[in-house]
Amino acid sequence: MSDLGLPQLLDGCEHVYTDVELDHKLQQAYREGRPLRVKLGMDPTAPDIHLGHTVQLRKLRQFQDLGHQAVLIIGDFTARIGDPTGRSKTRPVLDAKEIIRNADTYLQQAGRILDLSPEKLQVRRNSEWLDPMSFSDVLRLTGRMTVGQLLKREDFRKRYESETSIGLHELLYPLVQGWDSVNIKADVELGGTDQTYNNLVGRDLQTDVGQEPQVVMIMPLLRGLDGEKKMSKSLDNCIAVTDSARDMFGKTMSIPDALLEEWFTLLTEVSEAEFRAALREHPMKAKALLGRKIGERFRTAEEMQEADRWWHEHFGAKRALETIAVTVPASEIEDGRIPAWKLAWLGHDREISRSEARRMVQGGAFLFEDEKITDPNHAVPAEAGKTFRAGRHRKGERIKQPLVASIVLG
């Protein structure tokens, strides 16, 4: 009982401000026989929650399982402002009815992850304390921060320097979100890396009004199906928690191999030893395990097993590519490395031209050890056992499906 779950809570976090304070709060709560109040705010700007949202919801559930109280803030007021995080222009204001509809679906979907027991979950809408504020109250709140402090925030600073307009209401967003923490007396706040500034403002405001500052726990942003940008409905690279079992499984089977470790760590309870064993056998086996485990959070195990069978019956033979051995002659190696284009060329038995091999790499169709390389002259390690992929499956092109290969030194 000495750590009170501290290692488990810290696992998977990108940053914690600070872990020493979190340990102190856990110990103090234990001595006083009370739960910590752990805040997560969600602005209902879309009707569905996707897997990216669940990273923080799963961390919130960990706190609940350790006996603490989750406080889920539905940002029905802040959604009217629109979170400016990462925005290069002002976000359109949402219709009030749309916000209400979205908030209702958020609660239903978050309930698939959180413990809904009244003692474990408190749901608050920040319009409760923000709507009644007078203009005098707003002025007092704005007096707690300077413009200089707000312009330290990267997206505000970039827009200011590029002379891109920033609405005054956007500058208020971090203050309004921070004021939520003051009103619910949060002990801990969870957020993604894009929310770090806002969460720390809450910590400062609590100190300013004489409250003990909240611990801020920052979680990584889950990359979406494209393997590059953060998961987002607007980028169409997400899996919604309302997706069917077949859609969840099928979309998971489509992710780049490079996402496997990240998704296993942030979305499942599967041990590192188990997923690495599946990965060694074949990436597609690891993806199937991942797809079932992700889906079992929102669907039954039987539904996910059926989705697995269905997918393999319809697509398995097309996707399960055999890894072949490609011999790399010593004459093609310089200082232990070989240009990416040349490896692609050798992989296809020199049946494509050198120019085609270069275009293949430039077009994003070359991965070395699951890392995309687009510079044809980029030299990669010519080491036995290293794997690469070259080519893509496109009807009418000479290369019908990607080559999956392992280097053998000749």
C-alpha positions as CSV (number, residue, x, y, z in Angstrom):
1,M,0.0,0.0,0.0
2,S,3.0,2.3,0.3
3,D,2.9,3.5,-3.3
4,L,-1.0,3.6,-3.4
5,G,-0.9,2.9,-7.1
6,L,1.6,5.6,-8.1
7,P,3.6,3.5,-10.6
8,Q,0.4,2.4,-12.4
9,L,-0.9,6.0,-12.5
10,L,2.4,7.3,-13.9
11,D,2.6,4.6,-16.5
12,G,2.0,6.0,-20.0
13,C,2.2,9.6,-19.0
14,E,4.2,12.1,-21.2
15,H,4.7,14.6,-18.4
16,V,3.5,15.0,-14.8
17,Y,3.6,18.3,-12.9
18,T,4.8,16.9,-10.6
19,D,5.1,13.2,-9.7
20,V,6.3,14.2,-6.2
21,E,3.1,16.2,-5.6
22,L,1.0,13.4,-6.9
23,D,2.6,11.0,-4.4
24,H,2.0,13.5,-1.6
25,K,-1.7,13.9,-2.6
26,L,-2.2,10.1,-2.7
27,Q,-0.6,9.7,0.7
28,Q,-2.6,12.6,2.2
29,A,-5.9,11.3,0.8
30,Y,-5.2,7.9,2.2
31,R,-4.4,9.3,5.7
32,E,-7.6,11.4,5.6
33,G,-9.8,8.6,4.2
34,R,-11.0,10.6,1.2
35,P,-10.8,10.2,-2.5
36,L,-8.9,12.6,-4.8
37,R,-11.0,14.6,-7.3
38,V,-9.6,13.9,-10.7
39,K,-10.7,16.2,-13.5
40,L,-11.1,15.6,-17.2
41,G,-12.7,18.2,-19.4
42,M,-14.3,17.4,-22.8
43,D,-15.8,20.0,-25.1
44,P,-18.7,18.4,-27.0
45,T,-17.7,19.7,-30.4
46,A,-18.6,16.5,-32.3
47,P,-21.2,13.8,-31.7
48,D,-18.8,10.9,-31.2
49,I,-15.9,9.9,-29.0
50,H,-13.0,8.2,-30.8
51,L,-10.1,6.1,-29.5
52,G,-7.9,9.2,-29.1
53,H,-10.3,10.4,-26.4
54,T,-10.1,7.0,-24.6
55,V,-6.4,7.4,-23.7
56,Q,-7.4,10.0,-21.1
57,L,-10.6,8.2,-20.2
58,R,-8.7,5.0,-19.4
59,K,-6.3,6.9,-17.1
60,L,-9.4,8.4,-15.4
61,R,-10.7,4.9,-14.9
62,Q,-7.4,3.8,-13.3
63,F,-8.0,6.5,-10.7
64,Q,-11.5,5.3,-10.1
65,D,-10.4,1.7,-9.7
66,L,-8.0,2.9,-7.0
67,G,-10.9,4.5,-5.1
68,H,-10.8,8.1,-6.3
69,Q,-13.6,10.2,-7.8
70,A,-13.6,11.1,-11.5
71,V,-15.0,14.6,-12.3
72,L,-16.0,14.7,-15.9
73,I,-16.4,18.3,-17.1
74,I,-18.7,18.6,-20.1
75,G,-17.6,21.9,-21.6
76,D,-21.0,23.1,-22.8
77,F,-19.9,26.7,-22.2
78,T,-16.3,26.4,-23.5
79,A,-17.6,24.7,-26.6
80,R,-19.2,28.0,-27.5
81,I,-15.8,29.6,-27.5
82,G,-14.1,26.8,-29.3
83,D,-10.7,25.5,-28.1
84,P,-8.0,27.4,-30.1
85,T,-5.4,24.7,-29.4
86,G,-3.5,24.0,-32.6
87,R,-5.7,26.3,-34.7
88,S,-4.3,28.7,-37.3
89,K,-7.6,30.5,-37.5
90,T,-10.6,31.2,-35.4
91,R,-12.9,28.2,-34.9
92,P,-16.6,28.6,-36.0
93,V,-19.0,29.0,-33.1
94,L,-21.2,25.9,-32.5
95,D,-25.0,26.1,-32.3
96,A,-26.3,25.7,-28.7
97,K,-28.6,22.8,-29.7
98,E,-25.8,21.0,-31.4
99,I,-23.7,21.3,-28.3
100,I,-26.5,19.8,-26.1
101,R,-26.9,16.9,-28.5
102,N,-23.2,16.2,-28.6
103,A,-22.9,16.4,-24.8
104,D,-25.6,13.7,-24.4
105,T,-23.7,11.3,-26.7
106,Y,-20.4,12.1,-25.0
107,L,-21.9,11.0,-21.7
108,Q,-23.3,7.8,-23.1
109,Q,-20.0,6.8,-24.8
110,A,-17.7,7.8,-21.9
111,G,-19.9,5.5,-19.8
112,R,-18.5,2.5,-21.8
113,I,-15.1,3.2,-20.1
114,L,-15.8,4.9,-16.8
115,D,-17.4,3.5,-13.6
116,L,-20.7,5.3,-13.5
117,S,-21.3,4.7,-9.8
118,P,-22.3,8.0,-8.1
119,E,-19.5,7.8,-5.6
120,K,-16.9,7.2,-8.4
121,L,-18.2,9.7,-11.0
122,Q,-19.4,13.3,-10.9
123,V,-20.5,14.9,-14.1
124,R,-20.5,18.7,-14.3
125,R,-21.3,21.2,-17.0
126,N,-19.1,24.2,-16.9
127,S,-22.1,26.4,-17.8
128,E,-23.1,25.9,-14.1
129,W,-20.5,28.5,-12.9
130,L,-19.6,30.3,-16.1
131,D,-23.1,31.4,-17.3
132,P,-23.9,33.2,-14.0
133,M,-20.6,35.3,-14.2
134,S,-21.2,39.0,-14.5
135,F,-19.0,41.3,-16.6
136,S,-17.3,42.4,-13.4
137,D,-16.5,38.8,-12.6
138,V,-15.0,38.3,-16.1
139,L,-12.8,41.4,-15.6
140,R,-11.6,40.1,-12.3
141,L,-10.7,36.8,-13.9
142,T,-8.9,38.4,-16.8
143,G,-6.9,40.4,-14.3
144,R,-5.3,37.2,-13.0
145,M,-3.2,36.8,-16.2
146,T,-1.3,39.1,-18.5
147,V,-1.3,39.3,-22.3
148,G,2.4,38.4,-22.2
149,Q,1.6,35.2,-20.4
150,L,-1.0,34.3,-22.9
151,L,1.2,35.0,-25.9
152,K,3.8,32.5,-24.5
153,R,1.4,29.9,-25.7
154,E,2.8,28.6,-29.0
155,D,-0.3,28.7,-31.2
156,F,-1.2,32.2,-30.0
157,R,2.4,33.4,-30.5
158,K,2.6,32.0,-34.0
159,R,-0.7,33.6,-35.1
160,Y,0.3,37.0,-33.5
161,E,3.7,37.0,-35.2
162,S,2.2,36.1,-38.6
163,E,-0.4,38.8,-38.1
164,T,-3.2,36.2,-38.2
165,S,-6.3,37.4,-36.3
166,I,-6.9,36.1,-32.8
167,G,-10.3,36.7,-31.3
168,L,-10.3,38.1,-27.7
169,H,-12.7,35.3,-26.8
170,E,-10.0,32.8,-27.8
171,L,-7.4,34.4,-25.5
172,L,-9.9,33.9,-22.7
173,Y,-10.2,30.1,-23.3
174,P,-7.2,29.0,-21.1
175,L,-8.6,31.2,-18.3
176,V,-12.1,29.8,-18.6
177,Q,-10.8,26.2,-18.6
178,G,-8.5,26.9,-15.7
179,W,-11.5,28.4,-13.8
180,D,-13.2,25.0,-14.0
181,S,-10.4,23.6,-11.9
182,V,-11.0,26.3,-9.3
183,N,-14.7,25.7,-9.1
184,I,-14.6,22.0,-8.7
185,K,-11.4,22.1,-6.5
186,A,-9.6,19.6,-8.6
187,D,-6.7,17.6,-7.1
188,V,-5.6,16.3,-10.4
189,E,-6.3,17.2,-14.0
190,L,-5.7,15.0,-17.0
191,G,-5.0,16.2,-20.5
192,G,-3.3,15.5,-23.8
193,T,0.0,17.1,-24.8
194,D,-1.9,19.8,-26.7
195,Q,-3.7,20.8,-23.4
196,T,-0.5,21.3,-21.3
197,Y,-0.7,25.1,-21.3
198,N,-4.4,25.2,-20.5
199,N,-4.0,22.7,-17.7
200,L,-1.1,24.6,-16.1
201,V,-3.2,27.8,-16.2
202,G,-5.7,26.0,-14.0
203,R,-2.8,25.1,-11.6
204,D,-1.8,28.8,-11.5
205,L,-5.3,30.0,-10.9
206,Q,-5.8,27.6,-8.0
207,T,-2.7,28.9,-6.4
208,D,-3.8,32.5,-6.9
209,V,-7.1,31.9,-5.1
210,G,-5.4,30.0,-2.2
211,Q,-6.2,26.5,-3.2
212,E,-3.7,23.7,-3.3
213,P,-2.6,23.5,-7.0
214,Q,-3.8,20.5,-9.0
215,V,-1.3,17.9,-10.3
216,V,-1.3,18.0,-14.1
217,M,-0.9,14.7,-15.8
218,I,-0.2,14.9,-19.6
219,M,-1.0,11.9,-21.8
220,P,0.4,11.4,-25.3
221,L,-1.8,12.2,-28.3
222,L,-2.8,9.0,-30.1
223,R,-1.8,9.0,-33.8
224,G,-4.5,8.1,-36.2
225,L,-4.9,5.5,-38.9
226,D,-2.5,7.3,-41.2
227,G,0.3,6.8,-38.7
228,E,1.3,10.5,-38.8
229,K,-1.3,13.0,-37.5
230,K,-3.2,12.9,-34.2
231,M,-6.5,10.9,-34.4
232,S,-9.2,13.3,-35.4
233,K,-12.7,13.0,-36.9
234,S,-12.0,15.9,-39.1
235,L,-9.0,14.2,-40.6
236,D,-11.0,11.0,-41.1
237,N,-8.2,8.9,-39.5
238,C,-10.1,7.7,-36.4
239,I,-12.0,4.7,-35.0
240,A,-15.2,5.8,-33.2
241,V,-16.2,4.0,-30.0
242,T,-19.6,3.6,-31.7
243,D,-18.1,1.8,-34.8
244,S,-19.3,-1.8,-35.4
245,A,-17.1,-4.7,-34.3
246,R,-16.2,-5.4,-38.0
247,D,-15.3,-1.7,-38.6
248,M,-13.2,-1.5,-35.5
249,F,-11.3,-4.7,-36.3
250,G,-10.9,-3.9,-40.0
251,K,-9.6,-0.3,-39.4
252,T,-7.1,-1.6,-36.8
253,M,-5.8,-4.2,-39.4
254,S,-5.1,-1.2,-41.7
255,I,-2.7,0.7,-39.4
256,P,1.0,1.0,-40.2
257,D,3.2,-1.4,-38.3
258,A,5.0,1.5,-36.7
259,L,1.8,2.3,-34.7
260,L,1.6,-1.1,-33.0
261,E,3.6,-0.4,-29.9
262,E,1.9,3.0,-29.3
263,W,-1.6,1.6,-29.7
264,F,-0.9,-1.5,-27.5
265,T,0.5,0.7,-24.8
266,L,-2.1,3.5,-24.8
267,L,-5.3,1.5,-25.7
268,T,-4.9,-2.0,-24.1
269,E,-3.8,-3.9,-21.0
270,V,-1.8,-6.4,-23.1
271,S,1.7,-6.9,-21.7
272,E,4.7,-5.9,-23.7
273,A,5.9,-9.5,-23.7
274,E,2.6,-10.7,-25.2
275,F,2.4,-8.1,-28.0
276,R,6.1,-8.4,-28.9
277,A,5.7,-12.2,-29.2
278,A,2.8,-11.7,-31.6
279,L,4.8,-9.1,-33.5
280,R,7.8,-11.5,-33.9
281,E,5.5,-14.1,-35.4
282,H,4.0,-11.6,-37.9
283,P,2.7,-7.9,-37.8
284,M,-0.7,-9.1,-39.0
285,K,-1.0,-11.4,-36.0
286,A,-0.2,-8.5,-33.7
287,K,-2.8,-6.3,-35.4
288,A,-5.4,-9.0,-35.0
289,L,-4.7,-9.3,-31.3
290,L,-4.8,-5.5,-31.0
291,G,-8.1,-5.2,-32.9
292,R,-9.8,-7.8,-30.7
293,K,-8.5,-6.2,-27.5
294,I,-9.5,-2.7,-28.5
295,G,-13.0,-3.9,-29.6
296,E,-13.6,-5.9,-26.4
297,R,-13.8,-2.6,-24.5
298,F,-16.9,-1.6,-26.5
299,R,-18.2,-4.9,-27.9
300,T,-18.4,-8.4,-26.6
301,A,-15.4,-10.9,-27.0
302,E,-17.7,-13.0,-29.2
303,E,-18.4,-10.1,-31.5
304,M,-14.7,-9.3,-31.9
305,Q,-13.9,-13.0,-32.6
306,E,-16.6,-13.0,-35.3
307,A,-15.1,-9.8,-36.7
308,D,-11.7,-11.4,-36.8
309,R,-13.0,-14.5,-38.6
310,W,-15.0,-12.4,-41.1
311,W,-12.0,-10.1,-41.9
312,H,-9.6,-13.0,-42.5
313,E,-12.1,-14.8,-44.7
314,H,-12.6,-11.7,-46.9
315,F,-9.2,-9.9,-46.7
316,G,-6.7,-12.1,-45.0
317,A,-5.2,-13.8,-48.0
318,K,-4.8,-10.4,-49.8
319,R,-3.1,-8.8,-46.8
320,A,-0.9,-11.5,-45.4
321,L,2.3,-10.9,-47.4
322,E,5.2,-13.2,-47.0
323,T,8.6,-11.8,-46.1
324,I,11.2,-12.7,-48.7
325,A,15.0,-12.6,-48.3
326,V,16.9,-10.1,-50.4
327,T,20.6,-10.5,-50.9
328,V,22.6,-7.3,-50.7
329,P,26.1,-7.7,-52.3
330,A,29.1,-6.3,-50.5
331,S,29.9,-4.3,-53.5
332,E,26.7,-2.2,-53.0
333,I,27.5,-1.4,-49.4
334,E,29.5,1.6,-48.3
335,D,30.4,2.2,-44.7
336,G,27.9,-0.4,-43.7
337,R,25.0,1.5,-45.4
338,I,23.1,1.5,-48.7
339,P,20.9,4.2,-50.3
340,A,17.1,3.6,-49.9
341,W,16.5,3.6,-53.7
342,K,19.2,1.0,-54.3
343,L,17.6,-1.3,-51.7
344,A,14.2,-1.0,-53.3
345,W,15.9,-1.7,-56.7
346,L,17.7,-4.8,-55.4
347,G,14.5,-5.9,-53.7
348,H,12.7,-6.1,-57.0
349,D,15.5,-8.1,-58.6
350,R,16.6,-5.1,-60.7
351,E,13.4,-5.6,-62.7
352,I,12.4,-2.0,-62.3
353,S,14.6,0.8,-63.5
354,R,16.8,2.9,-61.1
355,S,14.5,5.9,-61.9
356,E,11.4,3.9,-60.9
357,A,13.1,2.8,-57.7
358,R,13.9,6.5,-56.9
359,R,10.3,7.6,-57.7
360,M,9.0,4.7,-55.5
361,V,10.9,6.1,-52.5
362,Q,10.0,9.7,-53.2
363,G,6.4,8.8,-53.5
364,G,6.3,7.4,-49.9
365,A,6.3,3.8,-50.9
366,F,9.4,2.7,-49.0
367,L,9.6,1.8,-45.3
368,F,12.8,0.7,-43.5
369,E,12.1,-1.0,-40.2
370,D,8.6,0.5,-40.4
371,E,9.9,4.0,-40.8
372,K,8.8,5.8,-44.0
373,I,11.7,7.2,-46.0
374,T,11.2,9.7,-48.9
375,D,14.7,10.7,-49.7
376,P,16.0,8.2,-52.3
377,N,19.6,8.9,-51.3
378,H,19.1,8.4,-47.6
379,A,21.5,5.6,-46.6
380,V,20.1,2.9,-44.3
381,P,22.0,0.3,-42.4
382,A,22.8,-2.8,-44.5
383,E,22.5,-5.3,-41.7
384,A,21.3,-8.8,-41.8
385,G,17.7,-9.2,-40.6
386,K,16.7,-5.6,-41.1
387,T,13.3,-5.4,-42.9
388,F,11.9,-3.1,-45.5
389,R,8.9,-2.6,-47.7
390,A,8.9,-1.3,-51.2
391,G,6.1,-0.6,-53.7
392,R,2.4,-0.2,-53.2
393,H,-0.7,-2.0,-54.3
394,R,-2.3,0.1,-57.1
395,K,-4.2,-1.3,-60.1
396,G,-2.6,-0.6,-63.4
397,E,0.9,0.0,-61.9
398,R,3.8,-2.3,-62.6
399,I,4.3,-3.1,-58.9
400,K,1.0,-4.8,-58.0
401,Q,1.6,-5.2,-54.2
402,P,4.3,-4.2,-51.8
403,L,7.4,-6.2,-51.4
404,V,8.1,-7.2,-47.8
405,A,11.7,-8.2,-47.4
406,S,14.5,-9.1,-45.0
407,I,18.2,-8.3,-45.8
408,V,20.7,-11.1,-46.3
409,L,24.3,-10.1,-46.8
410,G,25.9,-11.6,-49.9
